[in-house]
Amino acid sequence: MAVRHRVTLSLMLFLSFVAFASYHKGTGSTAWLQWLTLVVFLFFGYAFDVMFTNSSNFMFDPDADNWRRKTEALGN
């Protein structure tokens, strides 16, 4: 597991505790939703990182001709 994954997961865990600690029934405060929103953003960023940022899984090249040559070379 890469260092950035550990940092992201530990930050998600810490912010989850902060979100649950800031919830108080009956006060009407929505501060916990703000913390939970940060956790959700981090989760989707982490999921994208795990799924698509491997050098063999994701290739971004805005030039269609270069992209076509690279993918055809991988297919053969």
C-alpha positions as semicolon CSV with decimal commas, in nm:
position;residue;x (nm);y (nm);z (nm)
1;M;0,000;0,000;0,000
2;A;0,141;0,335;-0,104
3;V;0,201;0,616;0,143
4;R;-0,067;0,831;-0,021
5;H;-0,321;0,551;0,036
6;R;-0,230;0,529;0,404
7;V;-0,252;0,905;0,443
8;T;-0,590;0,918;0,269
9;L;-0,733;0,630;0,472
10;S;-0,607;0,771;0,802
11;L;-0,746;1,114;0,714
12;M;-1,081;0,954;0,627
13;L;-1,084;0,769;0,959
14;F;-0,995;1,082;1,156
15;L;-1,255;1,296;0,978
16;S;-1,517;1,023;1,032
17;F;-1,454;1,045;1,406
18;V;-1,478;1,425;1,387
19;A;-1,807;1,397;1,196
20;F;-1,958;1,157;1,448
21;A;-1,831;1,366;1,740
22;S;-1,987;1,683;1,601
23;Y;-2,334;1,528;1,579
24;H;-2,557;1,626;1,869
25;K;-2,919;1,519;1,859
26;G;-3,163;1,799;1,918
27;T;-2,930;2,092;1,847
28;G;-3,018;2,127;1,481
29;S;-2,652;2,170;1,391
30;T;-2,543;2,050;1,049
31;A;-2,168;2,075;1,109
32;W;-2,143;1,697;1,097
33;L;-2,267;1,705;0,737
34;Q;-1,978;1,929;0,640
35;W;-1,726;1,688;0,788
36;L;-1,903;1,393;0,631
37;T;-1,891;1,566;0,292
38;L;-1,512;1,583;0,320
39;V;-1,504;1,211;0,401
40;V;-1,717;1,133;0,095
41;F;-1,491;1,342;-0,131
42;L;-1,184;1,165;0,007
43;F;-1,350;0,827;-0,041
44;F;-1,425;0,886;-0,408
45;G;-1,078;1,029;-0,463
46;Y;-0,930;0,720;-0,298
47;A;-1,151;0,487;-0,503
48;F;-1,050;0,663;-0,825
49;D;-0,685;0,642;-0,723
50;V;-0,704;0,269;-0,653
51;M;-0,903;0,185;-0,966
52;F;-0,752;0,405;-1,235
53;T;-0,404;0,530;-1,149
54;N;-0,210;0,214;-1,215
55;S;0,026;0,257;-1,509
56;S;-0,117;-0,049;-1,682
57;N;-0,485;0,040;-1,631
58;F;-0,525;0,404;-1,722
59;M;-0,376;0,592;-2,013
60;F;-0,454;0,957;-2,074
61;D;-0,342;1,115;-2,399
62;P;-0,555;1,398;-2,538
63;D;-0,418;1,350;-2,889
64;A;-0,635;1,084;-3,056
65;D;-0,364;0,970;-3,298
66;N;-0,112;0,908;-3,020
67;W;-0,376;0,732;-2,814
68;R;-0,473;0,511;-3,108
69;R;-0,109;0,412;-3,174
70;K;-0,051;0,327;-2,808
71;T;-0,364;0,119;-2,769
72;E;-0,310;-0,066;-3,097
73;A;0,045;-0,147;-2,987
74;L;-0,089;-0,287;-2,660
75;G;-0,347;-0,498;-2,843
76;N;-0,097;-0,667;-3,074
